[in-house]
């Protein structure tokens, strides 16, 4: 799958569109990083004493927190002498590149140990929940795929918790001085477009297949952020095989503790769908995908099951794109048949322009109906999304009461009024609702902020 043929839109509030460059057209610093991450011995022929390129390369490695992995690559490729011969001015002193990468790698290892101690403490705090918390993304990949977990730093704790277990976790967090990240729509998409004052209100949805958009973030002084997700794929729809996902989760022993992690196939699927959400940018995420795929490839018969899971969940195109990029930029091998099996059918100009331009998040009360329709139109699970969207227009009377009227009993007129409000929420972008009538309907105090 040639991602350079697609138009991508930056995430968040940005309206900038861009196209990815192929390996031959990426910048010189990125080319050096790609060669080191793929451990390509041909890199020696591309290293030159160009101060500007070397400075940008060092910045790129440091920003992505990949100095540990890069340093190991340098040693494995026997490039120590080459990197010692490359010098730049650092804080007014001429220093060779190997020394600078070695220093930064040590700093990353120190940062990892600080993060690690907090992770161990958090596992102890939440031990009563046992395997009910399933850890996601980098915090798991670093401990299952990297030769040294400190080579893969995480900025926060990402985990999946089933709604039925959230109340228990919430009480533990409050007891140990964790606080809700309040007022940030990035951590609670429902803020300003729905009720957020109680745990029950967080899980109100107009159709059963929808995932609550009230994803919660928690913080505590000198601790990493805790990012709780109610759906492992974090895309707005319930994971169809959620029970299988939870059943297949494995227990990972770690430094005298244990934690639950998705199996390798689910880890890869989660990494690939989040990579799509990040618009296929981020060398750290791309490296995760390569290492996970290589680990799965040691048992190649697992690929058929991976392909099946992607088809069931409607994420084949996103997974095909991420694996294709890992193959093209990081030399992922033995992936041709998997990529071909995941590839979408022949696509026209509109598909290439819009498949990765519309939001990958199917949140009913955040994106407008036109955007949701566009999302469905260019998704693998189009029919499912259109069915869910239709169901969302006619929710139950109980939902209307709890979501729009504080749980009060509804008569004929109040039901009609709540339904009109509901249609407005569906049709308008969340940003407009928050700035207009949303603040008149729902109080802004999130659960936990007034305690």
Secondary structure as UniProt FT lines:
FT   HELIX           3..5
FT   STRAND          8..9
FT   TURN            12..13
FT   STRAND          17..18
FT   HELIX           23..25
FT   HELIX           28..37
FT   TURN            38..39
FT   HELIX           41..45
FT   HELIX           51..63
FT   TURN            64..65
FT   HELIX           67..76
FT   TURN            77..78
FT   HELIX           80..84
FT   STRAND          87..90
FT   TURN            91..92
FT   STRAND          93..96
FT   HELIX           97..125
FT   HELIX           127..132
FT   STRAND          133..135
FT   HELIX           138..144
FT   HELIX           149..151
FT   STRAND          156..161
FT   HELIX           163..175
FT   TURN            176..177
FT   STRAND          179..180
FT   TURN            182..183
FT   TURN            185..187
FT   TURN            189..190
FT   TURN            192..193
FT   HELIX           199..202
FT   TURN            208..209
FT   STRAND          216..219
FT   TURN            221..222
FT   STRAND          225..229
FT   TURN            232..233
FT   TURN            240..241
FT   HELIX           242..248
FT   STRAND          250..254
FT   TURN            255..256
FT   STRAND          257..261
FT   HELIX           264..277
FT   TURN            278..280
FT   HELIX           283..297
FT   TURN            298..301
FT   HELIX           302..313
FT   HELIX           316..330
FT   HELIX           336..342
FT   HELIX           349..354
FT   TURN            355..357
FT   TURN            364..366
FT   HELIX           369..377
FT   TURN            380..381
FT   HELIX           382..392
FT   TURN            393..394
FT   HELIX           397..404
FT   TURN            406..407
FT   HELIX           412..427
FT   HELIX           430..435
FT   TURN            436..437
FT   HELIX           438..441
FT   TURN            447..448
//
